[in-house]
Structure formats: C-alpha cells, structure tokens
Amino acid sequence: MNISVVIPLLNEEESLTELHHWIANVMQTNGFSYELLFIDDGSTDNSWKIIQKIQETDNNVKGIRFLKNFGKSQALHAGFATATGDVIITMDADLQDNPEEIPDLYNMITKQDFDLVSGWKKKRYDNKITKNLPSKLFNWAARKTSGVKLNDFNCGLKAYHNNVVKNIDVNGEMHRYIPVLAKNAGFSKIGEKIVQHQARKYGETKFGMDRFVNGFLDLITIWFLSRFGKRPMHLFGALGVIMFGLGFIFALYIGIDKLFFNKVGRLITDRPEFYLALVTMILGSQFFVAGFLGEIILRQKTDKKRYLIKESLNLKR
C-alpha cells in the first residue's frame, strides 16, 4: 500500500464528508493505493456516525473511536500503530490542511529519501496576535532547544516513512515535537515543505492560548528526556555530588577556622555560613537520591495503555 492518511479529530462533523471526498479525489487522480484512518478522539457530536456512513461507501476508510478524549498525541499513536502504508501522511480534519499537497510529500519520502517531511504554513489565516505571534516564538524556542531546523513544528500536515512511525513513541502532548522524537530515534533526514494553509471553514479551533504554555513546558520535558531520559543519574547525580562537595568543603573550612584560628569567637551555629554549607549538603544529597531513584524507576517501568478504544471500523485485529 502506498499511503496511509491518519486524521485525528474531535467534533468535526461538518467537515468530514467534504474532507473524505477531497482526499479520495487526490488519491484516485494520482493512482495511489491508500487507506484513510479517522481517529475519533472522543467526539461528542455526530462525527463517528458520519465516519461509519462514509465507510459504508468506501472500503479504503477505517476508523478508531476512543472511549473519551485522550488527546491528539494518543490519537496519532493509535493511528501510527494501525497504519500499513509505505508512507504515512497526517493531517487535521478541519479542512485547514490541503490534501493536494499529498503527492509532493509522498515523492519527497519515496524519491528524495527523507525520513520525515513537515509542512510549513508560511502564509497563515489565523489571528496574528493570539496564534501567529506565539507560534513564531514557540518555533524559535523549539529550533534552538532541539537543533531541528524547522519553521513550523506544529503543522498537522506531515509525511513519514513507515519505519519512523513504527519506531517512535508519541505520548502525553508530544505530537508537537514528533520531528524531535524522530531525530532522537536516529532518523536524521528531516525536510520541510511550504504548504497551503486554508482558512477554517466550519466550527471553531479546539486549541486556546494555553497550548503555547503547555508547549513550552513540553519542550523543556523533551529536552530533558532527550539528554538525560536514559541516564538521570548523569544530571541529578552530578549536581548532587557538586553541591555536596561544595557544602562539605565550606563546612570543613568553618570547622578548621573555629578549631585553630578563632577559638574564642562566635559559635559555629551563630555563623550564617554554617547554614549555607548545611543546606548545600542537604540539597546535594537530595539531588543524588533523586538520580538514584530515577535510575531504579527507569529499569522497572512497564508499558501501560494510554487510551481505550470503544470501537473500530474495517480493521483487522
């Protein structure tokens, strides 16, 4: 199979039929063999009924319905686990991503040997103050922190080689950083393509300003995990040893000063330097213990289900 199109969605009943027709037309025009995977992330409207109706007329359509809203990352995880195409295309269900971009994205993966190609919505139709400006700041921080030179990390329209999606773990809210996850997994050939951004036709955006705050927090998390996720003792242990060592040397100096040079001076416990040394040694010990516990947890962790599927359509289990 040439292409798997994975579409996570939440309450997008107005756009699904139009989106299906658009994608199907692009696939048939270009002669692609394909599957269209709708991942319903706990919609409360008629989205699932519409997906069922679409599937009755098109056997290329498949669907997964979550028991409740688990988030876009979990929806993508389910889609990646199910997808069988040589190339996996992800896009949003709100018609703001243009399916006409699919052939070029497919060729960049198959003919130019990219592992991943991310769309870049260079010209956007979103609010400049509440979305465009924070997005530029977010993307700048992501580039500086991750080393991945992309202009639009959060664009939903992306193309992946099958090997990439089968070897990365998208969890939490890390869908924003899939290119970083891919790079950390060893897939270094990451490209970018300017894509057409469509103005929202139906409904309202499901994301508010809080996603940028959460995005920056997730950026810190992924930076830490990429550098110390498999070796927490290298960070916490090193900090602990340095802080404990400095505190111990300071305490030793105070003790020698009291025993040999200022015998009749203030008590050690009356000197603020004593408490600084004591606090530094305590914090150093805690950092070291945190690293040690992190190593134990890392070696004992087991995988748990991050979402529950209520029902599925046209999938072989």
C-alpha positions as CSV (number, residue, x, y, z in Angstrom):
1,M,0.0,0.0,0.0
2,N,1.4,3.4,-1.0
3,I,-0.2,5.8,1.6
4,S,-1.9,5.7,5.0
5,V,-3.6,9.0,5.8
6,V,-4.0,9.4,9.6
7,I,-6.6,12.0,10.7
8,P,-7.1,12.7,14.4
9,L,-10.3,14.6,15.1
10,L,-12.5,15.9,17.8
11,N,-16.0,17.2,17.0
12,E,-15.5,17.9,13.3
13,E,-18.8,16.6,11.9
14,E,-19.3,19.4,9.4
15,S,-16.0,18.8,7.6
16,L,-15.6,15.1,7.4
17,T,-17.6,14.3,4.3
18,E,-16.0,17.1,2.3
19,L,-12.6,16.1,3.5
20,H,-13.1,12.5,2.5
21,H,-14.2,13.4,-1.0
22,W,-11.2,15.7,-1.4
23,I,-8.7,13.1,-0.2
24,A,-10.3,10.3,-2.3
25,N,-10.2,12.5,-5.4
26,V,-6.5,13.3,-4.9
27,M,-5.7,9.6,-4.4
28,Q,-7.6,8.4,-7.4
29,T,-6.2,11.1,-9.7
30,N,-2.7,10.1,-8.8
31,G,-3.3,6.4,-8.8
32,F,-2.3,5.8,-5.2
33,S,-3.3,2.7,-3.2
34,Y,-4.3,4.0,0.2
35,E,-6.2,3.8,3.4
36,L,-7.8,6.6,5.3
37,L,-7.7,6.3,9.1
38,F,-10.0,8.5,11.1
39,I,-9.1,8.6,14.8
40,D,-12.1,9.9,16.7
41,D,-10.7,11.3,20.0
42,G,-13.9,11.0,22.0
43,S,-16.1,13.3,19.9
44,T,-19.5,14.3,21.5
45,D,-21.1,15.3,18.2
46,N,-22.1,13.1,15.2
47,S,-18.5,12.6,13.9
48,W,-18.4,8.9,14.5
49,K,-21.8,8.3,12.8
50,I,-20.5,10.2,9.8
51,I,-17.3,8.1,9.7
52,Q,-19.5,5.0,9.8
53,K,-21.6,6.3,6.9
54,I,-18.5,7.2,4.8
55,Q,-17.0,3.7,5.4
56,E,-20.1,2.0,4.1
57,T,-19.5,3.6,0.7
58,D,-15.6,3.5,0.7
59,N,-13.7,0.4,1.9
60,N,-10.5,2.4,2.0
61,V,-11.9,4.2,5.0
62,K,-11.1,2.8,8.5
63,G,-11.8,4.2,11.9
64,I,-10.9,4.1,15.6
65,R,-13.1,5.6,18.2
66,F,-11.7,6.4,21.7
67,L,-13.9,5.9,24.8
68,K,-13.3,9.5,25.7
69,N,-11.0,12.4,24.8
70,F,-7.4,11.3,25.4
71,G,-5.6,13.9,23.3
72,K,-4.1,14.3,19.9
73,S,-0.8,12.5,20.8
74,Q,-2.7,9.4,21.8
75,A,-4.8,9.6,18.6
76,L,-1.7,9.8,16.5
77,H,-0.2,6.9,18.5
78,A,-3.2,4.7,17.7
79,G,-3.1,5.7,14.0
80,F,0.6,5.0,13.7
81,A,0.2,1.6,15.3
82,T,-2.5,0.7,12.8
83,A,-1.2,2.3,9.6
84,T,0.2,-0.1,7.0
85,G,1.2,2.3,4.1
86,D,4.8,2.8,2.9
87,V,4.3,6.5,3.6
88,I,2.1,7.9,6.4
89,I,0.5,11.3,6.0
90,T,-1.0,13.1,9.0
91,M,-3.4,16.0,8.6
92,D,-6.1,17.8,10.6
93,A,-9.8,17.2,10.0
94,D,-10.8,20.9,9.9
95,L,-10.0,21.4,6.2
96,Q,-7.2,23.8,7.0
97,D,-4.7,21.3,5.6
98,N,-4.8,20.9,1.8
99,P,-4.8,17.3,0.6
100,E,-3.4,18.5,-2.8
101,E,0.0,18.6,-1.0
102,I,-0.1,14.8,-0.5
103,P,1.6,13.8,-3.9
104,D,4.6,16.1,-3.4
105,L,5.0,14.9,0.2
106,Y,4.9,11.3,-0.9
107,N,7.5,11.9,-3.6
108,M,9.8,13.6,-1.1
109,I,9.7,10.5,1.1
110,T,10.0,7.9,-1.7
111,K,12.2,9.7,-4.2
112,Q,14.3,12.1,-2.2
113,D,14.7,9.6,0.7
114,F,13.5,11.9,3.5
115,D,12.6,10.1,6.7
116,L,10.1,12.8,7.6
117,V,8.8,15.9,5.9
118,S,7.0,18.6,7.9
119,G,4.6,21.1,6.3
120,W,5.4,24.8,6.8
121,K,2.3,27.1,6.8
122,K,4.3,30.2,5.7
123,K,1.2,32.2,5.0
124,R,-1.4,31.6,7.7
125,Y,-5.0,32.7,8.1
126,D,-5.0,32.6,11.9
127,N,-5.2,35.5,14.3
128,K,-1.9,37.3,14.3
129,I,-1.9,38.2,18.0
130,T,-3.3,35.1,19.6
131,K,-1.9,32.4,17.3
132,N,0.7,33.6,14.8
133,L,3.0,35.6,17.1
134,P,3.1,33.0,19.9
135,S,3.6,30.3,17.2
136,K,6.7,32.1,15.9
137,L,8.1,32.4,19.4
138,F,7.4,28.8,20.1
139,N,9.0,27.6,16.9
140,W,12.1,29.7,17.6
141,A,12.5,28.2,21.0
142,A,12.0,24.7,19.6
143,R,14.7,25.2,17.0
144,K,17.2,26.5,19.5
145,T,16.5,23.8,22.0
146,S,16.2,20.7,19.7
147,G,18.6,21.6,16.9
148,V,16.0,20.6,14.4
149,K,15.8,23.4,11.8
150,L,12.1,23.6,11.1
151,N,9.9,26.7,10.8
152,D,6.7,25.1,11.8
153,F,6.9,22.3,14.3
154,N,3.2,22.2,15.0
155,C,1.9,21.9,11.4
156,G,-0.5,18.9,11.3
157,L,0.4,18.1,7.7
158,K,3.4,15.8,7.8
159,A,4.7,12.8,5.9
160,Y,6.7,9.9,7.4
161,H,8.4,6.9,6.2
162,N,6.7,3.8,7.7
163,N,9.9,3.0,9.7
164,V,9.7,6.3,11.5
165,V,6.2,6.0,12.9
166,K,6.8,2.4,14.0
167,N,9.9,3.3,16.0
168,I,8.9,6.5,17.8
169,D,6.6,6.7,20.9
170,V,4.2,9.7,20.8
171,N,2.7,10.2,24.2
172,G,1.5,12.9,26.5
173,E,1.3,16.1,24.4
174,M,4.4,15.4,22.4
175,H,2.7,15.5,19.0
176,R,4.2,19.0,18.7
177,Y,7.7,17.5,18.8
178,I,7.4,14.5,16.5
179,P,10.4,15.7,14.4
180,V,12.5,15.9,17.6
181,L,11.4,12.4,18.6
182,A,12.3,11.2,15.2
183,K,15.7,12.8,15.4
184,N,16.4,11.4,18.8
185,A,15.5,7.9,17.5
186,G,18.1,8.2,14.8
187,F,16.0,9.5,11.8
188,S,18.1,12.5,10.8
189,K,16.9,13.3,7.3
190,I,14.1,15.7,8.1
191,G,12.8,18.0,5.5
192,E,10.3,20.8,5.2
193,K,7.8,21.9,2.5
194,I,5.9,25.1,2.2
195,V,2.2,24.1,2.2
196,Q,-1.0,26.0,1.6
197,H,-3.0,26.9,4.7
198,Q,-6.7,27.1,4.4
199,A,-8.9,29.4,6.4
200,R,-11.2,27.5,8.9
201,K,-14.5,26.8,7.1
202,Y,-16.5,25.2,9.9
203,G,-16.7,25.5,13.7
204,E,-14.0,27.0,16.0
205,T,-10.5,26.0,16.9
206,K,-10.2,23.4,19.7
207,F,-7.0,25.0,21.0
208,G,-6.5,28.1,23.0
209,M,-3.6,30.2,24.3
210,D,-2.9,27.6,27.0
211,R,-1.5,25.2,24.3
212,F,1.6,27.5,23.9
213,V,2.2,27.5,27.7
214,N,1.9,23.7,27.7
215,G,4.0,23.6,24.5
216,F,6.9,25.3,26.2
217,L,6.7,23.1,29.2
218,D,6.7,20.0,26.9
219,L,9.7,21.5,25.2
220,I,11.6,21.5,28.5
221,T,10.5,17.9,29.1
222,I,11.6,16.6,25.7
223,W,14.9,18.4,26.0
224,F,15.5,16.7,29.4
225,L,14.3,13.3,28.1
226,S,16.5,13.5,25.0
227,R,19.6,14.2,27.0
228,F,19.0,12.5,30.3
229,G,15.9,10.3,29.9
230,K,18.0,7.1,29.9
231,R,20.6,8.4,32.4
232,P,19.0,10.6,35.0
233,M,21.9,10.0,37.4
234,H,24.2,11.9,35.0
235,L,22.3,15.1,35.7
236,F,21.0,14.7,39.2
237,G,23.9,12.7,40.5
238,A,26.4,15.2,39.1
239,L,24.5,18.1,40.6
240,G,24.3,16.3,43.9
241,V,28.0,15.5,44.1
242,I,29.0,19.1,43.1
243,M,26.6,20.7,45.7
244,F,27.5,18.2,48.5
245,G,31.2,18.7,47.8
246,L,31.0,22.5,47.9
247,G,28.9,22.4,51.1
248,F,31.4,19.9,52.7
249,I,34.4,22.0,51.8
250,F,32.7,25.1,53.2
251,A,31.8,23.3,56.4
252,L,35.3,21.9,56.7
253,Y,36.7,25.4,56.3
254,I,34.4,26.8,59.0
255,G,35.4,23.9,61.3
256,I,39.1,24.4,60.9
257,D,38.7,28.1,61.3
258,K,36.9,27.6,64.6
259,L,39.4,24.9,65.9
260,F,42.6,26.6,65.1
261,F,42.2,30.3,64.3
262,N,39.2,31.8,66.1
263,K,38.8,29.6,69.1
264,V,37.1,32.2,71.3
265,G,35.0,33.7,68.5
266,R,31.3,33.1,67.7
267,L,29.8,29.6,67.9
268,I,29.7,27.8,64.5
269,T,25.9,27.7,64.8
270,D,25.8,31.5,65.1
271,R,27.5,31.9,61.7
272,P,25.3,32.1,58.6
273,E,28.0,30.4,56.6
274,F,27.3,27.2,58.6
275,Y,23.7,27.1,57.5
276,L,24.6,27.8,53.9
277,A,27.0,24.8,54.0
278,L,24.4,22.6,55.7
279,V,21.6,23.5,53.2
280,T,24.0,22.9,50.3
281,M,25.0,19.5,51.5
282,I,21.3,18.5,52.1
283,L,20.3,19.7,48.6
284,G,23.2,17.8,47.1
285,S,22.2,14.6,48.9
286,Q,18.6,15.0,47.7
287,F,19.7,15.5,44.1
288,F,21.8,12.4,44.3
289,V,19.0,10.4,45.7
290,A,16.6,11.7,43.0
291,G,19.0,10.5,40.3
292,F,19.4,7.1,42.0
293,L,15.6,6.7,42.3
294,G,15.2,7.8,38.6
295,E,17.6,5.0,37.6
296,I,15.6,2.4,39.6
297,I,12.3,3.6,38.1
298,L,13.7,3.6,34.6
299,R,14.7,-0.1,35.0
300,Q,11.4,-1.2,36.4
301,K,9.0,0.7,34.3
302,T,6.4,-1.2,32.3
303,D,4.2,0.0,29.4
304,K,0.6,0.9,30.2
305,K,-2.3,1.6,27.9
306,R,-2.6,5.4,27.4
307,Y,-6.0,5.3,25.8
308,L,-9.1,3.0,25.5
309,I,-10.7,2.2,22.2
310,K,-14.5,2.0,22.2
311,E,-15.0,0.6,18.7
312,S,-13.3,0.4,15.3
313,L,-14.2,0.2,11.7
314,N,-12.8,-2.0,9.0
315,L,-9.7,-3.0,10.9
316,K,-8.2,-6.5,11.1
317,R,-7.3,-7.5,14.7
